Amino acid sequence: MRVLAVDHSSKRAHGVHIALFDLTCPEQVAQLSALVHEERARLAWIHFAPACGTASRARERPLPHLEAQGYPVAQPLRSPEFPLGLPNLQGVDKERVAKANKTYEATANLCQQTIALNITCSLENPVNSLFWCVPCIAQLVQTGHTCVFDNCMHGGARKKTTRWWSSEPWLDSLQGLCDGKHQHKPWAPVQEAGRFRYPSAEEAAYPPLLCERLASILVEQCKALGAVLSSDLSSQKLHTSINTHRFLLNMLPRGKQFKPLVSEFASYVALLHPSDVPLTTAISMFPKGARSTSRQVWEWGKIRADCRFDSFSFSAELRERLHSLEVSSKVELHQVGIPREPEDFVSRATECGHPRSSAVHLSKEVVRVLEENLCDNKCDSDLAAVRVGFIKKWTKRAVELKQQEASLKDSMPEYLSTLLRPKKLLLLKEMLEELEYPDAKLVDDICKGFRLSGWLETTGVFPPCVKRPQYDLGTLLLLAKGLNKSIISRVESGDASSDIAKTTWHQTLEEVEKGYVWFAEVPDPQSFVLAKRFGLQQAEKVRVIDDCTIGGLNKAIGLVEKYKIHSIEEIAAFLCWMLSFMGKTGKHFPLIGRTFDLKAAYKQFGIHPDDRNLLRIVCQKPDSGEVAFLGVNALPFGAVGSVGAFLRISLALWFIGMRGLRLAWSAFFDDFTVISKRSLAVNAEQSVEALFDLLGMNFAREGSKAEGFSSVFKTLGLQIDLSSAKSGRVQLGHTEKRRKELQETLSSFIDSGIITPKQAESLRGRMHWYESFVFGRVANQAVQTVGSISTLEVGSHKLSIREIDALKLLRDRVLVSPPLTIAPSSLDAWVIFTDGACEGAEKKVGSIGGVNFDPAGRCRGFFGASVPETYMQRLLKNSLNPIYELEILPVLMSLFIWKSVIARSQVVFYLDNDAARSGLIKGAGATLEASELIREFTCHEMQLQCMTWFARVPTHSNVADGPSRLDFRARILKGAVKEEIPWEDFFSGSRKLD
């Protein structure tokens, strides 16, 4: 379940993304309506809370004492007789009412739309607001369901009577007026800094308790509509489209995108109590760590009539209170999560193992294709025959469609006809239809040209995710009047004599010759949307970029899906599955691979005529520095619409190869990586080439981008080594060329002692990419140091000794870092629980503990001890309660103690401190001491070649909680070895204490 907040401004938002729509603007109302229509199948509820400032009855309240003092007092702007505005309104007041009326009318129309689409909607305003008298609103609420309550009954500080209207009876349980059993804050205005502040602004936000109750109602209704709420990672993978393949590359997730490995609660119970009893009191009957996961308010009479009384939990005292309630009294119904007991949590954790073990999450058809590619050698001829048959069938059909293909091209605009002449589009369409590809409109859009503005098509290939256009075309052209002068000036001010400028111009002339762009006469640049063309040096070549963001084109496009690609993670998943399959079946085959590259991939397809008329690219002529304007025929490299368009094509080609030719391959934009048994490689190569030729796709046939099948090959800037695949191991790392380039870059900064923030930002990005594909995380803090330089607002920065040391560490890391190893999936994992404690009022005493479980779930050992006083003094110098460092310390100690058994293994650490867990995931601490502990941990982690994961355990469920407090009585520890903590090893070297 996801929520999208909508407002005309983001000024009132705190840490929440706001989709900006102004309901006084017809174009933006139309965009919001289009968004609702596109998302209709996934929308459950839309809530509207229009501003009531112009409709407030508080304006009618006389404040003579303030007027007498000369303070401005708000005057009525509407009345029941004139709900659209008093007839004598003038100036600003008249304009405010007119804008509010537009908002109310748009709200009513959107509500009608949502009801017609079978989406529940609701409205909220004060009960006495004149908003309810506005004709379009009054007509809307003649049907539906109305609920009235005082905010103070749902956690509000003041008695504010609110009316909620809903198209469905979802909100009826919120009904309730003040029972007079609590205090209210006053409504009287307060004088501040010579002005009066009205407390109504403080009541604009809904009280947190009301939000909790609304969320609980929504969750229950969505579940009734078929929504599934996942409480752990395995359930999340089953019910959502999250990608866990990156776990295979030892990439640790940050944030809250992924659910925990083990769900927090073992069970849920229903708790019932009078609404005036604090939740903390009512929930105290449950174990520590229990908490309310949903809360709803009901009338006591309805609960007694509709539910079995004995199905709820309550203490004897609460039972007596409930029996004494009047029928109309309010009660709260909670769903309370009961945390797992430590032994239960341990059992579930050892069963889950390491996420890497279950990270391969491929579709059934892809799995079948991979299996077919690993069949016995005697079956090779069957797979080869399938591929040959597919190509023969469609080659014959291509001949039959030849005349129709020509007629189709003749019917297109000339520029599209020229670009698409080699393509067999009708053949592609028939292929996709026969293979039941979801993107049914792909070929039609190729023929019409792809849109670079407006809403893009729903394809059914990518996961839904709506992102509206920031500008409509009318607004974009208005902005162009100011933007275009700046764009032209920036292009003219570039270095026209540079080699990059000359190479960019040379490539531009080649594009003109091929018909991708043309020199355009632009007497009035303000009538177009401009993009800036520039060259970007990439290793040994210059890539030409058309920046379509600078002129706003990329902000005028709406997305209804999140475009996803087959990254290196998908290749890793394919390989991991294949290695596992060979290990299980005992059939080990030599694997080889290669990459096919489409040439000038974007330029093989055209743009829509409307965008062709809208867009012009500004390019600098070398030497003279004058600007040239280019019209665009083919997809520009730098437009969001181009990315979406080509990914649709790329995934369609991949699908044909996978389903039609049974190829074990992936698609990353224009790069198609194929994995094959050596015995089938020639057939696989011929099949790919025949498919591209058949459809008219131009691909590299010679040179560095057309290297043949090999056990060691390059793809996506990386090198894959399949030479040990028969032994169940594949290595993925960087090419020697990339290592050398990065080493030279780092050396140049070390030698000069100078770096600019822009260079630091670029270096940080390159190192992040580099570190993603080498084993270990020892360089994380050094990369973070480089990243901090990129935020400086200086022209150039003189490197400090610490920063030079960080660059030296990175340079050494580039030289010696081992590649990643991909091995068969295994459920075997060591599970280690750790905890730290810091207790004592006057004198703080620190202690740590840890418990280790082997892959069979047996407790192999535990430790627990007080932290030496000298080290505690060191920690207490910088913190009054160094619990953060004390939570990290036992994780490091675990490597010291159990290094002999966990080396080269998967290890899952469970911690109950989120800050410590986050630092270990990032490989960098928030304090100097924590950073040192984590640095040491990552060094040992790399030496031991441990594949680590850091998971969360609630404090109540943490089996290490006892040992961290020197309590070893837990039954689960019986028979296990109590380990001694090697403090001498810990304090050796740089850690030596006096």
Protein Blocks (a to p, Z undefined) as FASTA:
>chain_A
ZZddddfbfklpghiacddddfkbmklmmmmmmmmmmmmmmpfbdcddddfklmpcklmp
ccfklmmnopacdddfbdfklmnopfkbghjlmmmmmmmmmmmmmmmmmmmmmmmnopac
dddddfklcklmpmklmmmmmgccdddddfklnopabdcddddddfbfklmmmgccdehl
accddfbdcdeehiacdfklmmmpccfklmmmmmmmmmmmmmmnopacdfbfklmmmmmc
cdfklmmnopacehjlbccfbdfbfbdcdddddfklcfklmmmmpcehiacfbdcdddfk
lmmmmpcfklpccdfklmmmmmmpcfkbccddddddddddfklmmmmmmmnmpaklmmpc
cdfklmmmmmmmmgcfklmmmmmmmmmmmmmmmmmmmmmmmmmmmmmmmmpcfklmmmmm
mpcfklmmmmmmmnopablmlmmmmmnopafedjdddehlaccdddddfbdfklmmmmmm
mmmmmmmmmmmmpcfkbmklmmmmmmmmmmmmnomaccdddfblmlpccdddddddehjb
ccddddfklnommmmcccfbdcddddfklmmmmmmmmmmmmmmnopacdddddddddehk
llmpccdfklmmmpccddddehklpacddddfbdcehifklmmmmmmmmmmmmmmmmmmn
opacddehjaccddddfklmmmmmmmmmmmmmmnopacdfedjklcccdfbdceehiacd
fklmmnopacddddfklmmmmmmmmmmmmmnopacfklmmmmmmmmmmmmmmcgcjklmm
mmmmmmmmmmpccfbdcddfklmmmmmmmmmmmmmoccdddddddfbdcddddddddedj
klccdddddddddfkopafbdcdddddfklmmmmmmmocblmkmmmmmmmmmmmmmmmmm
mgoiacddddfbfklmmmmmnopafbfklmmmmmmmmmmmmmnopacddddddfklmmkl
mmmnopakbfklgopacddddfklmmgcjllcZZ
